[in-house]
Amino acid sequence: MIEAYSDAVRRYLSLFNLKICAMMILLLLVARPFGMGAIPDLGVQLAFWVLVVLISSLFGHLSNATGNAIWGEDKPALSDLTMVVMMGIAFTPVLVTLINTLVKPPDNPMNFRMAMGYVLAVTAVVAVFRRIVPGLTAYSYFRNASPREIPRLARRLPDDFEGPILRLTVRDHFVDVVTEHGVHTIRMRFADAVDEMEPVQGYFTHRSHWVCRDAVGGAERDNGRYFLRLTNGDLVPVSRTYRPGLEDAGFIEPQHATA
């Protein structure tokens, strides 16, 4: 569990997630929910939304890691339900405190039940959005993925192919397509195989290895070398060339943090 939380914190601190948080803060400054329009001090509004977005994002990552650790990533409904409940319990008191401190007057405090309703509703919407948008997560709520969620590369695999695809590895003129149920080898250029993985998002870890983003379970270091640990237990080597991109994505701690 500690390892799962460590991975969640790395993803929270990733450049990708921080960019999303920044965009959310700007959007909320413009939308001004919770009566923020009545507050003329832009500094107070900015402080409020920075705290709300950054804290909720951290709690969300930790709650998601807890759900996956308890139920497994292949049970998305139970995992997401756990995340929603945990967010309601953990983040609602924080939200109420921030609203009553920075927004609401003392004689008209924020109702706790109403705040919890907001937290549960927003968390549920985010959870569902992640599952229905192709490429954001490895598992959806439906056993059979829709055609647009299946990468074009799957058409080259046998009829009994069972996804999701976790990684690709090149060997001479052949590409190994690794899933949770086995390995399929096809003859084609590695670059073409990666192109045909759209719309699934992923990363090169090495000139011979490409991994799906949602197949990454963590990172390990052995004798100075880094590896990504996938959800099926595979360890995929990381080269110096591709390490910076994986650091930005939050899968590996930045070099200055480990120095």
VENPE-V86607 format. One line per field, one symbol per residue. ss: DSSP state (A for helix, B for strand, O for the rest). phi: phi as a letter, one per 30 degrees, with the letter a starting at -180 (. if undefined). burial: b if it has 9 or more other C-alpha atoms within 8 Angstrom, else e. A space follows every 10 residues. Layout:
ss: ???
phi: ???
burial: ???
This chain:
ss: OAAAAAAAAA AAOOAAAAAA AAAAAAAAAA AOOOOAAAOO OAAAAAAAAA AAAAAAAAAA AAAAAAAAAA AOOOOAAAAA AAAAAAAAAA AAAAAAAAAA AAOOOOOOOO OAAAAAAAAA AAAAAAAAAA AAOOOOOOOO OOOOOOAAAO OAAAAAOOOO OOOOBBBBBB BOOBBBBBBO OBBBBBBOOA AAAAAOOOOO OBBBBBOOBB BBAAABBBBB BBOOBBBBBB OOOOBBBBOA AAAAAAAAOO OOOOAAAAO
phi: .ddddddddd ddddeedddd dddddddddd dhdhidddcd dddddddddd dddddddddd dddddddddd cjddbddddd dddddddddd ceeddddddd dccddedbdd dddddddddd dddddddded dcdeidbdbc dcdcddeddc ddedddcedd ebdddcabbc bhcccdcccd clbccbcadd ddddeddecd dabdcadcbb bdedcdclbb bbhiccbccd dcjdccdccd dcdedddddj dbdeeddcd
burial: eeebbebbbb bbbbbbbbee beebbeebbe ebeeebeebe eeebbbebbb ebbbebbbbb bbbbbbbbbe bbbebbebbb bbbbbbbbbb bbbebbebbb eebbeeeebb ebeebbeebb eebbeebeeb beebbbbebb eeeeeeeebb bbbeeebeee eeeebbbbbb eebbbbbbbb eeeeebebbb eebbebbbbb bbbbbbeebb bbebbbbbbe eeeeebbbbb eeeeebbbbe ebbbebbbbb bbbbeeeee
